[in-house]
Structure formats: C-alpha cells, structure tokens
Amino acid sequence: MSQTLPKLSHHLVDEAQYNLLRSVGYLTAAERRDIIDACEFGDIAHIKDKRKSGEPYITHPIAVAEILAGFRLDRDTIIAAILHDTVEDTEVSDEQIEQRYGKIVARLVDGVTKLKSSSHNKQQNKAATFHKILTATLADPRVLIIKLADRLHNMSTLDAVRPEKQRTTAQETLDFYVPFARLMGLNDIADYIEVLCYRNLDSDMYNKLSDKLLQHGLGRNFQREAIHRYLSIVLNNLGLNGLVKVLDNRVVIYRQFFRNRGEINALLRHYAFEIVLDNVEACDKLAYYLKKYQIDDSHIADNIRRPLPGGNQSLTLIYERDNDVVKVTILTKQMQSAARLGVIGAEHASDVSQSVIQASLRNMKDLVDEDSLDENSPDFSAAVSTINELMDYLHSSKIICYSPKGRAYELPQGATALDFAYAVGPMVGNVAVGANIDGKKAKLGTVVKNGQLVEIEVNSHSEPKAEWLGFVVTNKAREEILRWFKDLSPADKQHHGQQALDRALKTYQKSLDDLTDSDWKNLTEWRGLTEKSELFEQISSGTLLPQLVVTRLFSDEVNDLQAQEHSDDMTQPQQLIVNASGVELDFANCCHPIYGDPIVGHLSRHGLVVHRHKCFSLDDIRKDNPYQVIQLRWRNDKAVKQGDAGEYDIKNTGKIRFPAYLKLSIALSDEQITEVIYHLRQLNIGVEKVDVRSSDTIIHIIVRSRNHLAQGIRELRSLLGFPNIIRLYQL
C-alpha cells in the first residue's frame, strides 16, 4: 500500500497518511482515493504550519482522522477531520472545500471552525466558539465527534506547551467537552479525554494515583481474573449465553480521586465488568441471581427500561465481595452497539433510548437562540450568556421522567411535577391543576424522581398562579409563567397578585380581610410603594413571591427587620439572598448551608429557613406541604465574592461567616495540626476546633463561601498527601 500513496512534504506526514489509510479499509476504493486526495490537499494548505513540537502541522488533523476511523465513521467525517483547521488557519475557503469534497464536508469543517474577533475579549471569543459548536452539533452530531477527536489528540500532545496553558485547556475540556460528549452518549471517547484532562490539570495528583495503580497492578489483575472466572461460572450455571468482559475503570478511579470522592486505597479495590447477553430476559435473570449479595436498592440501576441521559441502556449492580467493590453492567448486543456512538449511532438504539437522546437535544435547542450568532455580525454578548446557561445545564444532575405515552423528558434534579408539565409544553403547564405520579395523586409542587411516569391533570379554565414562581426549578417553566403574566392588563395583574397573596395567607389560616391598615403600611413601606395595587403587580410580575410577603407579616421579629430593609450591608444574612431583604431569615442547623450551595427556603412560623437543596429534613415537609419549600438564589455580589480570594479578615465579626465541618480520612499528628492551622489561616479560613480520632480527624472551620471552602480542601489535600476530605453537613 505504501508504494501507491503519493509522497507528501515530510516523512512524518507520509507516515501519518499511511497509518490513516490502514485504518479506513472498511471504506470503498473510491472513498479511500478521496481521503488520499484530502491528505495531499491539506498538506499543501498547511505547508508553512508547524506544531509546538516542531512537527509538520498536518500530522495533527490526519491523526484526528485516524482516531475517527477507529469508530468506522463515514467518508465525509474522515475528510472533514483532515481539513478541520484549513479554513481557520490557512487561505482555503469554505467554497473550495465544498467544490472539491461536497456540501456535507464543508458544513462539518465550518462547524468546528473557531469564531474570532479582535474587538472582543478572550471569554467572548471562546463563548462564541462553544455556541457555534453546540449549534452545529444539534444540526449534525458528527461535528462534536470531530471536535472530541481533535481534543483527544491535542490533550495527548500537550507536553510541548507551557504548564499554565496545559491546565487551562484541560479545565476547559473537562467543563465543556466531556459533559457535552456524555450527554450525547459518546462515553468511550469521553473516557479517554477525561483521563488526559486529569493528567494535564495536576501532574502531582495524577502521578501519585498512576504510581499506586502500577504498584497494585499485579494484584488488581489477579483479582480481576478471579472475579471474571466467577461471573463466567455464574453464566454457565444459569444456562445463559453471554460474554464477560473486564472494563478499564481507571477513568472512574481518577474522577473519584480528583473530585475527592474516595480514599485512594479503597478506590484501588474497585473493579468493573460488562456482561453482554442475548436479550433483556437474560439480563433480568442474571441480575436476579446477583441480588443474593443483598445489594442495596441505591446500588441497583435499571437503565434498560429507564435509560440514562445520553440514551445509554444497561442494568448495573454494585456489590461488595471480600472487601472488593464490584460493578457489573449487564446489557444486550444492541445496547452495547448503541452505547459506543450515542447520538451518532442513534438509529441502532431502541425506541426508548432514542426518546431519551431526543429529550437532551430538545433541552439544548431551547438554550440556543439560533439567530443569536449570525455569521456576518455575531452577537458575542448573547453567546456568553447562552454558554453560561449551557454550563449550568451540563453540570446539573439530571433525571428522566416519562409521559403516559412513554415519551422521555429530561429535567434537573429537584424539578417538580409543574416543571414536567412545562417541559411537555406551555399549553399543558398553563392549565395544570394536579398530577398523577406512578399512578398516585400528587400536587404540582411535588418533586419528581428519576424514572417516574408523570401524568398531568389539566383544566381548560385554569390559569397560571403567581406562587408557582416560588417552586418551579427550570428556566423554561419560569419563563413561560412570566410570559403569561406579562401579557395581562394592569387590572388583571393586580387581580392575580391579590388572589395569590390570599392563597398564601391561607397557609396561616388567614385571609386578606384579616390584614390591618398597619400591616398594609408595613408591606408598602417595605417595598417602597404607595399603593396596595402596586404590591399585587409586583407579585404577578415575579419580582415578589407571595410566600415571602406572608413570611414577613407573620415572622416574630418584624420590628428588627424594619431597620434592615433599606440597608445594603452585607453583614445582614437577608442581603445575601435575592429578594429576601426585610424577611426574617435563618440558616438551618440540620444541613449548614454556606454561600454558593444550591439552596431552598422553608416557610416556617419563625420566618424563612435556608436549607441546602438536598437536605433530608425537607423530605417530609415536601410530602405534605410542597408549596412551603421555595427556590432561593444567592445574590451575585462582588462584596461577597471577595472572600473567595481571601481578601477579608475572618476575625472581623462584622462579616458574614459560615461554619463548616471537614472529615479527613487520616488521624493528624500534632505537627500536622500545626501545619493545617497555619495553611488554612493563610487562606483566611478560621479554625475553631481540631478533633483527632483513632482513624480520622474532624476540623471545625469558618469560611466565607463554598468556593472558599473548596480552596481550603484543595490546599489540605496537597499538603497532606491527598487524603479523602469530605464536608460533613451534620455532626
């Protein structure tokens, strides 16, 4: 084959072309000729370009194409990969590519081409590029896999760039490309990229774990073989025809270690296996047998009937055997085939898997304003806003719920039945009156869980209610409710606001008739208004929750609050939370929230109590009175965020401070305690108490925010040789 290939500009380019052609044997002879032509065309276009390592630049895009050939992708994708940097970095135009290789190749190349403008800053240019890749991927998912293969090759050759650039590229990849790939079901390539991210983020941490994996390599192999033999015997005894495969679970081990989710020696005892069987019945039979290990329900996931975001189907069980943690993933051949390429191989996936992939695509399409990045005059500011929303979405925990007809809807964790109704559409959400969740009656404020079947009860005469804005979680639901109220006349807005306040008063067995002139005076002065009607309009416009009005009226310390309401003093906890000024507020002792935690508020007789959104003490309250738990947001204030950089004196009692509790997986010596206190104080983190126990240590600290706490944890892990450190929410 090497004799038939044209000689290119450098022996390294010839070698790259030869390796690529060996990888595309699955394509037709005509398609392979086009690929040879693209290598020559790209070589000429990039003739002056060099990589940081000094190699001819074209070796990089040809290597990207070779990675994609491993997935047996089509001719257009391979050629687009070879030429993916030509329009961005050379004199080649879109028109030339289209004329020579066709419209599809030109469109794919355009999708991965960066947007740059000298009149915009780095953040705006980067956001515009992300936005373009996202939009192009929604039109053709092959854009994303080209970009991922590009990242995979770049991440594996970052040694030639300066360390700071390595870290920046790795963090960007981990923040955007990896979660995006997983949501599209491209888990195989995401795994390889994620490991490379950790290598480039913190080489000390990476090398410590890599050395440990090498040290324990023989022992881990021995254990893997033993578990493999056992699982093969189980299949034989059950009369099942299947294949047991050892999975490389390094990416999970690295992820847990870097994210501080496990102690290093315990992580080394984690093993993963994949068992491919003929059909779903066989999967169920094996899972039923393995349940003899008394596996906790939280360690069993039936994602065959209820696929994960990204559409991946499998049945997974995690059990302990001789102190080893064994994860078994059971699936059929069809599920295994669909899982490799996610959205790109969606036509091979089952109907339910395709429905889940479509749910993710719908959510991302909702985030992207198709017209906000016009080729000729891109709106870079809009791109920054959209990408910030996308980042929040990519990093949020997601659940999948289903309609009675089996259609999947993807929601953030903590979403309510009403959020589900608006995910179905505003025509359902606006007239919703109740829900049936897995066949049981439920209120619209009930939090839905993964895999549930949700049926929304509607009444064509019903209308949205202002208090809904207090408990919906999704932006889509909130925007649709606000849009409905915005179209009302001033008189209708006042009427709806008045009704909402009256309903909120019923929580306290009161009505509007029970409010005195003094109460109304208190409320209008609090909001800086002259008329009650203006207060009602604020409620229906979403700027004031009726639940907070009632909390203000019936809290125990209204007189004290009146002195605070026009204050912008960040020493008052009310000023830390959007729209909570002038409301009696306290932070819950059951979960100890700190600035930056996702939070909700419980409307109690003693005012508004702030909890972490996952606080278990709210479960019973949500069951009986879901409307008493409202969504809260921290104020995004520079005065608060100064603490993240340590620019304040923690001893100054005039500053808002939060208690936090850390559990270290090692018992500290006296010398280590001294070092810990010194290093934490350097970060302006106060240390109140150090409690050394037989095998661990509890440290009571005072911090400014969640980011400030994370900074302290990173410092301690590095200082103490990377032990596991967890935040305790209850002592």
Buried (B, 14 or more C-beta within 10 A) or exposed (E): EEEEBEEBBBEBBBBBBBBBBEBBEEBEEEBBEBBBBBBBBBBBBBBEEEBEEEBBBBBBBBBBBBBBBEBEBBBBBBBBBBBBBBBBBBEBEBEBBBEBBBEBBBBBBBBBBBBEEEEBEEEBBBBBBBBBBBBBBBEBBBBBBBBBBBBBBBBBBBEEBEEEEBBBBBEBBBBBBBBBBBBBBBBBBBBBBBBBBBBBBBBEBBEBBBEBBEEBEEEBEEBBEBBBEEBBEBBEEEEBEBEBBBBEBBBBBBBBBBEBEBBBEEBBBBBBBBBBBEEBEBBBBBBEBBEEBEBEEEBBBBBBEBBBBBBBBBBBBBBEEEEBBBBBBBBBEBBBBBBBBBBBBBEBBBEBBBBBBBBBBBBBEBBBBEEBBEEEEBBBEBBBBBBEBBBEBBEBEBBBBBBEEEBBBBBBBBBBBBBBBBBBEBEBBBBBEBBBBEEEEBBBBBBBEBBBBBBBBBEEEEEBBBBBBBBBBBBBBBBBBBEBBEEBEEEEBBBBBBBBBBBBBEBBEBEEEEBEEEBBEBBBBBBEBEEBBBBBBBBBBBEBBBBBBBBBBBBEEBEEBEEBBEEEEBBBBBBBBEBBBBBBBBBBEBBBBBBBBBBBBBBBEBBBBBBBBBBEBBEEBBEEBBBBBBBBEBBEBEBBBBBBEBEBEBEEEEBBBBBBBBBBBBEBEEEBBEBBBEBBEEBBBBBEEBEBEEEBBBBBBBBBBBBBBBBBBBBBBEBBEBBBBBBEBEE
